[in-house]
Amino acid sequence: MDANEINGVFQELSGIPADPPVKREQCYRCRRPLTVCWCPFLPREPLQVKCSIVILQHPGEEKRCLRTAPMLEYSLPKENFFLFRGRRFSSGTIQGHVASARLQQCTFTKNLFPLALK
């Protein structure tokens, strides 16, 4: 490459706008693009449930596009929904979360997913 070609490359690069591209408008609630926002399909009032739901969520899952944990959060009463994020949950940590969620008062507790098999 000679000096003129290098100069031309730099001229081209200097013409690229520095501003980030314009993103699609997002819903303020679910943070999804408005064209695929699921908020209109959620119940207007929280569902009245007799149980508490505890979700132990890996931090990487929060960035996924489906965002099912917020769907539950917006559909259930605040006192019945508990979301804990972390990479590892020891049995002591889980027991602490369950105790804080008042699940020790329940007559039964179910682990829906994932189920650790040994």
Secondary structure by P-SEA (a helix, b strand, c coil): ccaaaaaaaaaaaaacccccccccccccccccccccccccccccccccccbbbbbbccccccccccaaaaaaaaacccccbbbbbcccccaaaaaaaaaaaccccccccccccccccc
